[in-house]
Amino acid sequence: MGVRGPGAASGLFDPRVVEGLIEAEKIPIENAKKRKEKVQGERDEFGKLNEFVAGLDTSLNKLKTKIDFYKMKIESSHPDIMDATVKGYTLPGNYEFEVRGLAKSEKQLAYGFPDKDKTPVGFGYMLIQREGQEDLELTIEPGSTLEDVANAINGKDAGLKAMIVNTKYQPDSFRLLVMSEKSGKESKIFIDEDTTFLEFKEQVAGRNLDVLFEDVPVTDEDNTLEALVDGVVFNVKRAEPGTRVQMNVTYDLDTTAKSIDEFVKKYNELAKFINGQFQVDPKTGKAGILAGDSSIKGIMRSLQGSLGLPINSSGKYRTLADIGITTNPKTGELDFADAKVRAALAEDYEGVAKVFVRTEQAVGVAARLSDTIKGFRDAQSGVLKSRTRALDSIIKSQDEQIANKEAQLGKKEENIKRRFTALEGQLSGLKAQGDFLKQRFQGGGGGE
């Protein structure tokens, strides 16, 4: 940034003087940028804190209500005949079934033709009557083939499917199969081929599922029973009259223990992050960026308080420690005793659930923690949101200050250069006058 003017040429001013003055004007800007970097570091750390809190909150979603906590599995004595899946909250139990008949879709098969796309099937009208639905009328144009008729039926999008099957029985191996997309009695169809050469025969009659449930007849239009037992969908695969199928709905201890373990891990990740802010780095002699922020201490205290309260229950299990989850006094993290947790679940699954879930009588640990975190993350008053907003506001204000100072610096820099250039011009003129007078006086003295 050297100044090249009269002073530089005459050597009256060192250009570094100007550069030094400009650098001095930059000091407030550099200080402002450092302050901004510090606040940005705090905001970034708060972003990490938010992520850890969100991870803990997600793990609690599997534990805070009965529907969330209860993990069930179903064992079938004959999975080739029936199995089932859990779709919601249900209670353990054992159910007995006998599958006497599967639900079937109506299927009509036309008599054969030698090919599918050459031989005309005649022309006229085809009337398809379906149980409980509007009749479907098709016009069979002259020269239409089996393929044309199949396309006409499929093009109506009327709950029917038509396909051509090749039986390979000569001479007329190609036949048109029309079936209902639904099963059960409502799938029954009647086809009047009118004046065409198509003649249909009912190959499969539409019928409902026929099952005995605890010796009580049960039926449905398809081969799934969704409304029989709350939270369970039974899938019927094949009929086997006379064979009794036992369906046992039990607690899934492995999946439940895994959900509890995931909660402990997410809690410990958050606790380790917060505690790490107050540990002094032996190399730098400094603690974490958020060590001076009192809000994170408040967050940790609130979480620990939510953990320690016992639930209002007269049972054996009232606290996390009772089921095998204890707090490490040195680190504040949780220790998970897997064998003890599984033993507690096996002994009293519902009692363990009460330690975590919200009931009419009490609020369990997971529900309490979830409520606490909801308060942290409240858009208006939550400490995480309000602190992040405050840091963002500071950064925005600092950006504006830096921009203003940089604009002022540009003007000052030009002003300094201009003033030194003018001053150098004046001094150069004075020096020239001095040299002139000196030469004149020295010359005049020599003439005497």
N, C-alpha and C positions, 0 to 999 in steps of 0.2 A: 504493500500500500504506500510506496514511496511517493513524495510530492516532487514533481519536476517543474520548478518555476524559477524565477530569478534568483531566489534565495539559494536554491539547490545549486545553481550555476555559480553563484558568487561565493557559496560556502558560508553565508551569514547564519543559516539555520540548519541544524541536522534534521533530515527527514524523519528520523526515529522519534523526534519530539512530537511530531504530529501523530505518528502511529501510536505512541504511548498514550496521548490524550484520547484517541478514539478507542483504544483498548480499555481504558479506564471507564469510558461511557458504557462499555459492554458488560461490565461487572454486574450491575443490577439485573440485566437480562439473564445472564448465566445463573445467578442465584435464584431467579424466578423459575428457570427451567429445572434446577435441582429440586426445588420445592415441589414442582409439578411431578417430577419423577418419583418422589417419595410418596405422594398421594396416589399416583398411578399404581405403585407397588402395593399400597394398602388395598386399593380397589381390586387388583388382581387376586390378592390373597382372600379378600372377601368373596370373590367369585368362586374360588376353590372351596371355601367354607360352605357356600350355597350348594355346591355340588355334593359335598359330603352329607349335608342335611337332607337334600333331595333323595340321595341313595338310602339313607335310613328310613325316610318316609315311605319310599317304595316297598322296602322290606316289611314295614308295619302293615301294609295293605293286605298281606297274606295272613295276618294274625288278629286284627282288631275287632272283628265281628265273628259270630258263629259261622256264617256263610263263608267267611274268609278262612277261618281257622280249621274247621272240620274238613279233613282230607279222608275220603272214603275209597275203598276198593271193593270190587265184586268178584267172587270166585264162583264158577259154574262147575257142577259135577259132570256136565256133558256140554262143553263149549262148542262141539260140532253141531249140537241141536239148538242151543240158546246161549247167548252171552249178554252182557249189559254194560252200560257206561253211566257214570255219575254226571249229571248236568246241573246240579244245584245242591242246596242243603237237604240232607236226608239223615235218617237215623239208622243205626245198625239193625239188622234183622235177617231171618232166614225164611226164604219163600220157596214153595214147591209148585212146579208146573208140569203139565203134560200137554204136548203139542199134538193135537189130533188131526189138524189140517192147516196147510198154508193158505194165505190169501193168494188168489190167482187173477191174472188179467184175462179178459175175454179174448180169444183168438179165433178168427174165421179164416179158413183156407179154401181158395178157389180150386176147381178142377184144372187139369194140366193143359199146357200148350207146348208145341214143339220148340219154341224159342221165346225170348223176352222182348225182342225189338223189331220183329218183322211181321209176324202173323197177326192180322186184325182180330180183335176180340168182339167185333160187332159194334153197333152204335145204338144210342138210345139214352136212357137215364139210369142212374144208380141212386137209390135212396138208402141212407144209413141212419138208422134210428138208435139213439143212445139213451140209456136210463137217466131220467131226470134232466135231459138237455135237449136243445133244439135239434130237429132233424137236419141232416146234411144231405143236400141233393146235388149230384154231379151230372154234368152233361158229357156223355161219351160220344165224341165226334167220329164220323166215318173214318176208317183207316187207323183208329187208335190201337196201340199194342199194350201188352201187360205193363211195360215201362211207362207208357203215357198215363195209364190209369193210376199206377203207384205215385207218379209225380203229382197228379191232380189231387189225390187224397192228402199227400204230405203238404201240398201247397196251401191247404185250407187252414192249417194250424188250429185244428179243432180237437186236440186231445187224442188223435189217432195216429198210428204209424203204419205205413204200408211198405212191404219189401217183397222182393222176388226171391224165391228159394229154388234151387236146382236139386231135385230129388234124384236125378240121373236114372230114373226109371223110364225107359223108352216105350212108346215113341213121344209121349207128352210129359217131359220131365220138369218143365218150368211152371211154377204155381205162384199165385199171388196170396201173400199172408197179410191179413189186416188185423191189428191188435189195438186194444185200448192202452193208453199210457197210464191209466189208473188201474188199480187192482180192486177186488171186492165186488159185491153184488152190483154196485152202481156202474161197474165197467161193462155190463152186458150190452151187447150191440146186436142189431138185426140188419142184414144187408139184403135188399131187394134189387137184384141185378136187372130188373125190368126186361127189355127186349134184347139184351146182349147175350153172348154165348157164355158169359161168366156164371158159374154156379158155385155157391159157397156152402161149406159144411162147418158146423161148429166143432172145432178141434179141442178147445179148452173153454169150459164154462167159467165165467167170472164168479168168484165166490170170496167170502170173507175168511179171515183168520179164525181158527177154531182152537181155543186153548182152555185147559182147566187150570185155574189159579186157586190153590188150596181147595180143590174139588168144586170150585164155583166156575161155571162156564163164562168165558171172556171172549169177546170178539173185537175185530177192528178191520178197516178196509185194506190196510197193508200189513206188513209183517214186522212192525215195530209197535210196542206198547209204551206210549209216552205219558199217559195220564193215570196209569194204574197205581204207581207208588211215587210220591212226591220226590223230585230230584233224581229219578232213575229212568233211563230209557232201556227197555228190554228189546233185544234184537233176536227175532226168531229166524233160524236158518233152514231147518227142515222138519218135517213131521215125523214123529216116531210114536204112534199110539201105543200105550201100555208102558212106556218108559217115563219114570218120574225124574225130573230135573230139579236139583237143589241149587238155588241161587243164594249165596251167603254174602250179605253186605256187612263189611267190617271196617274198622278204623285203619287207615294207611299210616302206620307208625313211622315208616321210613321217610315218606314225603313230609309229614308233619315235623319230624325232628330236623329235617333239612331246612325247612322254613324258619324254625327257631334259630338254628345255627347261622343262617344268613342274616337274621336280625342282629345277632351278637357280633358278627363280623363287621356289619355296617356301623353299628354303634362304636365299636373299637376303632374303626378308621377315623371317625369323627373325633373321638376322644384323643387319639394319638395326634391328630392335626392340631387341635386346640392346645393340648399340653406342650406340644413341640414349640409353640410360639413363645413360651416362657422359659425355655431352656437356652442357656448362654452358650454360644459357639466358642469353644476354647481358642480357636484360631483368631477370630475377630474380636472376641470379648463382648459380643452383642447378642441380644435375644432376637426373637422373630419380629417380623415387621408389625404384627398386630399386638405385640406385648403391651403396648401402652393403651390399647383399646379396651376399656372396661366392659364393653358390651359382650365380648366373647366369654368373659368370666361369668357373666349373667346367664348366657346361653347354657354353659356347662352346668352351672348350679341348678338351673331349672330342669335339665334333663336328669341329673342325678336325683333331684327331689322326686321326680315322677317315677323313677325306678324303685325307690326305697319304700314307698307307701304300701302296706299290706292291703289285700282286698277284703271286703266285708264278707267273709265266708267262715263257716264253722268246720269246714273240711280240713283234711291233712295238709293240703297245699294252699298257701296263702301268699307266699312271696316267691321271687325268682330263686332265692337261695334254697327254698324247700324242694324245688325240682332239679337243682343241680347247676344253677347259674349264680356265681358269686362275684363280688367286686374285688379286684386286686387293690389292696390299700396303698401300694406304692405308685401305681400308674393310673388308677381310676378306671381301668379297662375291665371288661367282663371276662371271666373264665367259664368256659363251657365244658361241663362234664358229660360227654356224650352218653356213656353207659347209664348214668344216673337219670338223665333226661328221658331216655328210652324206657327205663324201668318205671319211671313215674307215669309216662303215657300208657304203658301196658297195664299198670295197676288201676289208674283212675283217669282215663282220657278226658272226661268231662270236667273233673276237678282241675286238671292242668289247664284246660281251655279257659276256665274262669279266671286264672291268674292273668290271662292276656286280654280277653274279649270284654266288650261292653254288654252288660246284662241289665235287667230292670232293677236288680239289687245292688250292683256295684259296677265300677269302671276299672277294668284290668289294666295291666302295665302297657300293653300295646295301644289300647284306646287312649290312655292318659298321655303317652308320648306323642301320639298322633295329634291330639288336641293342642299340646304344647308347641309342636312344630307348626301347626296351623297358625298359632299366634305369632310365631317368629316370622312367618311368611305373609302375614296380612298386608295387603297392598297399602293400607292407610297408616296403620300403627305398628306393624311388625318391625322388630329391630333389624332384621336382614334387609328388608325393603327400604326402610327409612335411612339406615346407615349407607346403603349403596347410593341412594338418591343424594345424600349429603356429599359423598365423595365425588359423585359425578358433577354436582353443582360447583364444588371447589375447583375441579379440573377445568370446567368450562370458564369459570371466572379467571383462572390463571392463564388459560389460552388467550383470553381477551386482553389481559394485562401485558402478556408477552408480545402480542401483535401490536398493541399501542406503543410499547417501549421500542420495538424494532422500527416502527414507523418514525418515532421521534429520533432514534439513533441515526437513521438515514438523513434526516434534516440537519442534525447536529454535525454529522460528518462533513456534509457539504459546506456548512457554515464555518467549521474549523478550517477546512482547506481554503475556503474563499478568504477568510480573514488573514491566514498566514501568507497566502499569495499576495494579498494587498500590502501586508506589512513588509514582505520581502521587497516588493516594488518600491515602497517608500524608502526603505533602508538602502536599497541599491542606488536610488536617486541621491540621497544624502551622501552616500559614500562617493559617488561620482563628483558631486559638488566639492566635497572635501579634497578629493584628489586634484581637482582643477585648481582650487585655491592654493593648495600646497605647492603645486608645480609653479604657479604664478609668483607666489611669494619667494620661493626658492630661486626662480629665474631673475626676479627683480633685484634680489640681494647681490647676485653675481655681477649685474651691470654697473653697480656703483663702484 
